[in-house]
Amino acid sequence: MDGTKDSKVFTRRSLLGATLLGTASVAAGGLLAACASAPPPAATPASPVKSAATAAPVVAPTSAASTSAPAATAAPSTEKFTIKVSSANSTTEVFRVGLAKAYTKDHPNITVEFDPLTDVGQQQPVMVAGGTAGDVFQGYSVNQYKMMQLAGVYADHTALIRAHNFDFGGLLKQAQDGITSQGKIWGIPYEDHAGYSSTFINKNLFDKAGIAIPKLDWTSEPHPGLKNWTFDDLQQAAIPLTKRDGGKTLQWGYQLIGAANTWTFFWCAIRSMGNNYLSDDGTKSQVASPEGRAAIKYYVDLHQKYKVAPLSADSPSGGPNLFASGRIGIAVGASFKIIDLKQTVKDFEWMTLPGPRGKGGNDGGFEFNSYHVLASSKHPDDAFEVLTLMSSVDACRKVREMGGNNGSWKALWEDPAIINDPNFSVVAKTVMTTSGLLLPANGRCNELADVAHQLFDPLYSGGRTDVDQAITEMNTKLQAILDKPPVALTAG
C-alpha cells in the first residue's frame, strides 16, 4: 500500500502523469488489499441476486447518523446512461459486478460498466483529480477510505439508505459505526474481519512435542480469549516447538513475518495488551505507550531473543508456505486464511485459536471493505441500487463460498455454516466482540503504514536490536504524520 506524501494537493496535472489508468483484462488476482488471500477462479453468476435493499425494512442506524436529511427520490427515467463501478480487478469483484449488471434487466436504459483497477489506492485519487471517477468506488477501511471521505469524494448515504429502505441495522454494529462519522453515513460495508486477531496451530507438532492443545474455554470479559492461551502460554509453547539441527532450523515455533501486515497486526496486539495504537480521537500515536512497547518487544523477543520465529530470509516473498508445509507450530491468523488452509493443508491436523490473551483480552482490529456512491454521481439513486445488489446477503454468502471474506451482515456471522465450523466459529466470536475501527483523524492511513513498516521490518529481520529507540523513533515519525492536515483531492 502506498501512502500519500506530505500535504500536497492532488491535481489533474500532478496525478494523471503519475499513474497509468486503463481497463486491464480481468484476471483472477488476489483478494482485496486489506485481505490478501487468493480466491479460486471466478464463478459465472447464474441468476440475479435479490438485493437486501428491497428485501428488508429500513432499520435506524445504531451510530450517530443524521436523520434530518431530506429523503432522496428515485423517479423513473427513460434517459439512457451508464453507472460506472470502479473496484479491484479480482475474482470476487468480477462476480459482484456481474450481479450488478442484472440491474439492466429491469432498467434497459441503464448500463452498468465495470472499471477494473490494478491498484485501487493509487488509481482512485487520480480518477478523482482527473474527473473520471464515475459513480461507485470500492473502499478499503484501513487504506484510502478515510482520506476519500474527508476529501468529499463520497456522497452522504444517509438519505439514500432511508429512501431505498436499506436494512442498515442488519450490518454488524462495528461496520455501522466504522462507516459513520460527522453524523453521516458514507457508504455500505459489504465484508469484514477482525484483522490478524487469531492463531493457527499445527496439532501434530503440539502432540509430538508433548504440549497440551489449548481448550476452547473462553473468558467472559468484553473481548474474550481463552483461559489457557495467554501471551505467556504462546511463548512457552513456541520455544519447544522450535527444532534445530546444528545451525539449521528445521521448524519454528511461531510465524509472523510473511503471514501478516505487521502494522495492522499490531493494532490487535496493542489492543490485547490493553491500549490502542492511536488515541480515541485518532490524533495521537500510542505505539510508545507501555502497552505499545510491551506488544512490540514481545514479538521482537520471539525473533531475536528466543529465535523461535523465521526471519525475512527464511520466508521470502513468493516462497513456500511454511505453515502449510508443516514447519510452523503456531502462525498468526485471520479469518480470510481459513479457506486457503482447508484447501492446501493435507498432511497434518490444524485448528484455529483466538490470538493470545492479555490485559485487554483478545481484541482485534476491525476492518471492512465497502462500496460508496460518489458525491459527483449524476445518478445517485440508481448507483445506490447497483451498490445494494453487489453487497446483498446472498451476494456476500456466495463470495464466502468462493473463498472470500464473510459479509458484514449479522446474519452471515450467525449462519450455521459459520457457527458449526470449528475454525470459523472461533473467528466469528472474535469478530462479534472486537473493538471497532479506529483510523487517523486526518485519513493518512497509508503514510502511517509506510513509516511503521520501515521500522518494523529491520526489527523482525534481525537487522536492528535497539528496540526501545526504534519504538521511540517510530512514534515520533507517526506523530508527525498525524499532525498534518487531510489530503486534498481536486481537479486542476
Secondary structure, DSSP 8 states (H G I E B T S, - for coil): -----TT-EE-HHHHHTTS-----------S-TTS-----S-----S----HHHHS-----SS---S-S-----------EEEEEEEE-SHHHHHHHHHHTTHHHH-TTEEEEEEEES-HHHHHHHHHHHT---SEEEEETTTTHHHHHHTT-B---HHHHHHTT--GGGB-HHHHHHTEETTEE--EEEEEE--S-EEEEEHHHHHHHT-------B--SSS--BTT-BHHHHHHHHHHH-EEETTEEEEEEEE-TTTS-HHHHHHHHHHHHTS-SB-TTS-SB-TTSHHHHHHHHHHHHHHHTS--S--GGGS-TTS--TTTTT-EEEEEE-GGGHHHHHHH--SS-EEEEE--BBTTBS----EEEEEEEBTT-S-HHHHHHHHHHHTSHHHHHHHHHTT---BSBHHHHS-HHHHTSTTHHHHHHHHHHS------TT--HHHHHHHHHHHHHHHHHTS---HHHHHHHHHHHHHHHHTS---EE---
